Amino acid sequence: MTPIASFKPRPFKGRVLALAVAGALALGVTQPAHALFGIGDIVFDPSNYAENVLTAARMLEQINNQIRQLQNEAQMLMNQARNLTSLPFSVLADLRATLDATNQLIQQAQGMAFTVSQMETDFLRLYPESYTAAISGTQMGLDARTRWRNSLEALRTATKVQSQAVQNFAADERALTDLVNRSQSATGALQAMQATNQLLALQSRQAIQAQQLQITQDRAAALEQARQVAVHERAREVRRRFQGDGTPYTPAAVNFYGN
């Protein structure tokens, strides 16, 4: 026996085209329409019928193509909507708060001012290149005490900024974790880009904090070096005043008994 071929159903559109072609071939070999059987005044034209079936099949295929095109456009609009969805999360306020806290520590620093004009005035007075005779010893002592306090306050400010930086580590870690999680779970390109921008802002804030810390440390070191230079200059002036400006003492023999 000849094995029976497995039956596979054809798509609807393919069946319609096959039926139309088969009908056209079957009816095309028959007699012309005017010689074919008829009922009353109705005449069946097989070639016209086949042509109509093919036209309907083509129209059905065009409709299916339009449906697929509309589906693709709808999917594209949905993707665009997801890409334009904004990220409902921001660490900008926290970053500003930590920067403001460090800035307040710097502004509250005692001793030498951080403004350029005031700092230059105080520096020329407290750290002179040389002392003149018009400056009393008492004033030099007061200036030395002020320089020591300036160095102490600069070191205190540096340690405060260091402590603030340590406190910011925990907040930075939380912000970094949240931003990375939201970037990985972003629904569109806009959310991913916004999360990336906030990560860059966090990195910039950390760089600014490192710069602030470096400034306070360098300031403390500079003031201490300037204080040491002023100490040497004050010691030189004190020694000069002790020696005086007259003729130095010259040893000579003395005869007490008139011999």
C-alpha positions in Angstrom: 0.0 0.0 0.0 1.2 3.5 -0.7 1.7 5.4 2.5 -0.6 8.3 3.1 1.1 11.6 3.1 0.8 13.6 6.3 -1.7 16.3 6.1 -0.5 19.8 6.8 -3.1 22.6 6.8 -2.3 25.5 4.5 -2.7 29.1 5.6 -6.0 30.6 4.7 -4.5 33.0 2.1 -2.7 30.1 0.4 -5.8 28.0 0.3 -7.8 30.9 -1.3 -5.1 31.4 -4.0 -4.9 27.6 -4.7 -8.7 27.4 -4.9 -8.9 30.3 -7.3 -6.1 29.0 -9.5 -7.7 25.5 -9.5 -11.1 26.9 -10.4 -9.7 29.0 -13.2 -7.8 26.0 -14.6 -10.8 23.7 -14.3 -13.2 26.1 -15.9 -10.8 27.4 -18.4 -10.8 24.2 -20.4 -14.6 24.1 -20.6 -16.8 25.8 -23.0 -17.0 29.6 -23.2 -19.4 31.5 -21.0 -22.1 32.0 -23.6 -22.2 28.2 -24.3 -22.2 27.2 -20.7 -25.4 26.1 -18.9 -27.5 28.8 -17.6 -30.6 29.3 -15.5 -32.9 31.7 -17.0 -31.0 34.9 -17.9 -28.1 34.2 -15.5 -24.9 33.2 -17.2 -21.9 31.9 -15.2 -18.5 33.1 -16.5 -15.7 31.0 -14.9 -12.9 33.2 -16.1 -14.5 36.3 -14.6 -15.2 34.4 -11.4 -11.5 33.3 -11.1 -10.4 36.9 -11.7 -12.7 38.1 -9.0 -11.4 35.5 -6.5 -7.8 36.5 -7.3 -8.6 40.2 -6.8 -10.3 39.5 -3.5 -7.2 37.5 -2.4 -4.9 40.3 -3.3 -7.1 42.8 -1.4 -7.0 40.5 1.6 -3.2 40.4 1.4 -3.0 44.2 1.3 -5.3 44.4 4.4 -3.1 42.0 6.3 0.0 44.0 5.3 -1.7 47.2 6.5 -2.6 45.5 9.8 1.0 44.4 10.3 2.2 47.9 9.6 -0.2 49.4 12.1 0.9 46.9 14.7 4.5 47.8 14.1 3.7 51.5 14.4 1.9 50.9 17.6 4.9 49.0 19.0 7.1 51.8 17.9 5.0 54.4 19.7 5.0 52.3 22.9 8.8 52.1 22.7 9.1 55.8 22.2 6.8 56.3 25.2 9.0 54.1 27.4 12.2 55.9 26.1 10.7 59.3 27.1 9.6 58.2 30.6 11.4 60.3 33.2 13.3 58.8 36.1 11.2 59.4 39.4 14.4 59.7 41.5 17.0 62.3 42.1 20.0 62.6 44.4 20.7 66.2 43.6 19.3 67.5 46.9 21.4 65.1 48.9 24.5 66.1 46.9 23.9 69.8 47.5 23.3 69.2 51.2 26.7 67.5 51.7 28.5 70.2 49.7 26.8 72.9 51.8 27.8 71.1 55.0 31.4 71.1 54.0 31.2 74.7 52.8 29.8 75.8 56.1 32.7 74.2 57.9 35.1 76.2 55.8 33.2 79.4 56.2 33.1 78.9 60.0 36.8 78.5 60.2 38.6 80.8 62.6 42.0 82.5 62.1 43.0 83.6 58.6 40.2 84.6 56.4 39.5 82.8 53.2 38.8 86.0 51.2 41.7 87.1 49.1 41.8 90.7 50.1 41.4 90.2 53.9 43.8 87.3 53.9 46.5 89.3 52.1 46.2 92.2 54.7 46.4 89.9 57.7 49.3 87.9 56.2 51.4 91.0 55.6 50.8 92.2 59.1 51.3 88.8 61.0 54.0 87.3 58.7 56.3 90.3 57.8 59.5 89.9 55.9 61.2 91.9 58.7 60.4 93.8 61.8 61.0 97.5 62.1 62.0 99.3 65.2 58.5 100.8 65.4 57.0 97.4 66.4 57.3 96.9 70.1 58.3 93.6 71.7 54.8 93.3 73.2 53.3 93.6 69.8 55.6 91.0 68.4 54.6 88.7 71.2 50.9 89.2 70.5 51.5 88.6 66.8 53.3 85.3 67.6 50.3 84.2 69.7 48.0 85.1 66.8 50.1 83.1 64.3 50.0 80.1 66.6 46.3 80.3 66.9 45.9 80.6 63.1 47.9 77.4 62.7 45.8 75.7 65.3 42.5 76.8 63.7 43.7 75.7 60.2 44.5 72.2 61.6 41.1 72.1 63.3 39.3 73.1 60.1 41.2 70.4 58.2 40.2 67.7 60.7 36.5 68.9 60.6 36.4 68.6 56.8 38.0 65.1 57.1 35.3 64.1 59.6 32.6 65.4 57.3 34.0 63.4 54.4 33.9 60.3 56.4 30.3 60.9 57.3 29.5 61.4 53.6 30.7 57.9 52.8 27.6 56.2 54.0 25.3 58.6 52.1 27.4 58.2 49.0 27.2 54.4 49.2 23.4 54.5 49.5 23.1 57.0 46.6 25.4 54.9 44.4 23.5 51.7 45.1 20.1 53.3 44.3 21.4 54.9 41.1 22.9 51.7 39.8 19.8 49.7 40.6 17.6 52.3 38.9 19.9 52.4 35.9 19.8 48.7 35.4 16.0 48.6 35.8 15.3 51.6 33.6 12.3 51.3 31.3 13.7 53.5 28.6 16.7 55.4 27.3 15.7 58.6 29.1 15.7 56.9 32.5 19.0 55.2 31.9 20.5 58.5 30.7 19.2 60.4 33.8 20.5 57.8 36.1 23.9 58.0 34.4 23.9 61.8 34.7 23.2 61.5 38.4 26.0 59.0 38.8 28.3 61.6 37.1 27.0 64.2 39.5 27.8 62.0 42.5 31.3 61.5 41.1 31.7 65.3 40.6 30.6 66.0 44.2 33.1 63.5 45.5 35.8 65.2 43.4 34.8 68.6 44.8 34.9 67.2 48.4 38.4 65.9 47.8 39.4 69.3 46.5 38.0 71.0 49.6 39.8 68.6 51.9 43.1 69.1 50.0 42.6 72.9 50.3 42.2 72.8 54.0 45.1 70.5 54.5 47.4 72.6 52.3 46.3 75.7 54.1 47.2 74.3 57.5 50.6 73.2 56.2 51.2 76.6 54.6 50.3 78.6 57.7 52.5 76.4 59.9 55.4 76.9 57.5 54.8 80.7 57.5 54.6 80.6 61.3 58.0 79.0 61.5 59.5 81.6 59.2 58.0 84.4 61.3 59.4 82.8 64.5 62.9 82.9 63.0 62.5 86.5 61.9 61.2 87.5 65.4 64.1 85.8 67.0 66.6 87.7 64.8 65.0 91.0 65.7 65.0 90.2 69.4 68.7 89.3 69.2 69.4 92.5 67.3 67.7 94.6 69.9 69.5 92.9 72.7 72.9 93.5 71.1 72.0 97.2 70.4 73.3 99.5 67.7 76.3 101.0 69.7 80.0 100.1 69.8 80.4 96.5 70.9 82.3 95.7 74.1 86.1 95.4 73.7 88.0 93.8 76.5 91.0 95.8 78.0 93.4 95.4 81.0 92.5 97.3 84.2 95.0 98.4 86.9 93.4 98.6 90.3 96.5 99.5 92.4 98.1 102.1 90.2 101.1 100.0 89.4 
